[in-house]
Amino acid sequence: MSKLPVVSGKQLCKVLEKIGYFMDHQTGSHIILRSENPPYRRLTVPDHKEIAKGTLRSILRQAGLTVEEF
């Protein structure tokens, strides 16, 4: 299993935008992203300086990415 990098919420959003997600809205410190292509998935990314490893792994799984693809 590959090691997860340390990323912030904004950095993660930029990576997810490259694979077809766009910022839908922000509620407090959470950024809501939507997929442009079916299935229209919705991801919630915390806008923190450093995202916890378990949270990052969960977001990647929901986006359909592996750690290596990320």
N, C-alpha and C positions, 0 to 999 in steps of 0.2 A: 504494500500500500504506500502510495506517495505521500510526502509531507504536504500539509496545507500551508500556503503562504499566509502571512499576516497582511490583511487588507482592511481598508476603511469602507464605510458604507458607500461613499461617493465613488471610490475606485471599483467596487463591485458593480455598481450601477453602470459605469462606463463599459465594463466587460460584457454585461448582459445586454446593453444596447447594441453591441456589435453583432450579437447572435439573434437579434430580432425582437427585443423587448423595448418598450418605450415607457417613459414616466407618465403615469395616469394622474396621480395626485399625491400629496403628502399630508399626513395627519400627525401632527406633533413631530416626534422624532422618527417616524416610520415612513419610508418611501414605498408607494404602491406602484409596481410595474405591471404592464399588460403585454401579452404576446401579440404580435401583428398577424401571426398565422395560426390556423386551427391546429390543435385545440387552443382556444384563447385562454391560456393559463394566466393566473394572477399571482405575483410574487410580492411578499412583503420583506423589505430590506431595512434593518435598523440603521439609522444615520448616526453611527458611532465612529469614534476614531479607530477602534479596533473591534472587528467582529469576532465573537467567540468561535472556536473551532467547530463545535457541534452545530451551531447556528449556520455557519458557512457550509458545512457538509449537507445540512438539511436543505438549504436554498439551492445548492448545486443539484441535489437529487430531484427537487421539484422542477428545476429547469431542464432536466433531462441530460445533464452533463456529468462526466466523470471527473475525478480530480486531475487526471492526465490531460483531458481536453481543456480544462480550465487553465 
